[in-house]
């Protein structure tokens, strides 16, 4: 059971109180309990008890819309579950991110030395609820823009014969950038310093990737994974990330690895040998340097203003002996 204050917060954020059990949701939505629970788990939530009142009217409406979507020849249950997992993962991270930002902002208003208590958390959540309509409009607008951009990328790469949308593959340059000696650095920082450091690194990398038309696939704290359709743009992204971080004496240096080839596109992520190769190259790169594989070095040959120089072959885990190339401005 939740306390009255918790119930109030739930009601505010969900737009209404929980009123329905699993059986009632099935009856009202037309979705079977089994499939409804699979969707619920795919979204990242534990299964509620048989007689637990856990679902709101909005949950019922959402399941009704899913039932209508299943009437399309293009959509089946597995597709719904796949998209539900993607939504759960993405929205979960976004919600935690937003919650952390709000709590930090609210904590700044607390006199030094006083703890962040339940009252402050409730106030932050209530403020979030008040601004929810604006956030939802911004979220939907951002989603539409990203969907349009993804569609244009798919059409462009397919037209250039560098992608097979049906098979979910594409010829891309994959890049990793990570902070050198991050584990050691994290031990020297308190929680606020570490959070600020990671946020700054991610912001710098994301800005450069966006400026040059790449795609930020995901961030992993001290590491970012990105792709680019154009090898020259990927090279510029890698060099700029290394240079911009290196130019700031207060910011630890980074290293970058790039690899070119066919990758598998799945749920917004990328998989395949180029991804593994880029990660391994990053791990052996020196501070402030950019290493590329032979395929990208060949692709960039005679492409101003870039130059590559071969290093001695290295044995990379899971990939065998590979010859890396240092990328620099010619």
ABEGO torsion letter per residue (X at the ends): XBBAAAAAAAAAAAGEBBABBAAAAAAAAGBBAAAAAAAAAAAGBBBBBAABBABBAAAAAAAAAAAAAAABAABBAAAAAAAAAAAAAAAAAAAAAAAAAAAAAAAAABBBGBBBBAAAAAAAAAAAAAAAAAAAAAAAAAAAAAAAAAAAAAAAAAAAGABBAAAGBBBBBBBBBBBBGAAAAAAABBAAAAAAAAAAAAAAAAAAAAAAGBBBABBAGABBBBBBABAAAAAAAAAAAAAAAAABAABBBBBBBBBBEBBBBBGGBBBEAAAAAAAAAAAABBBGBBBBBAAAAAAABGBOABBBBBBBBBBBBGAEBBBBBBBBBX
